[in-house]
Amino acid sequence: MTSKGVKASTSCLMRMKSSGDKLVSLGSKITSMT
């Protein structure tokens, strides 16, 4: 694994995590509304 590849995979994981957190917060908002 090159350092460039590691950086790319790390940023991709971070993006996935942030979008996942957004989905979780959105889901909790919807459940609290009902």
DANOR-V520616 format. One record per pair of residues at least 4 apart in sequence whose ideal C-beta (glycine too) atoms are under 7 Angstrom apart, sorted by the first residue. I is the first residue (numbers start at 0). J is the second residue. Records with the same first field share a line. If there is no record, write none. Layout:
I=J, J
This chain:
0=4, 5
2=6
3=7
4=8
5=9
6=10
7=11
8=12
9=13
10=14
11=15
12=16
13=17
14=18
15=19
16=20
17=21
18=22
19=23
20=24
21=25
22=26
23=27
24=28
25=29
26=30
27=31
28=32
29=33
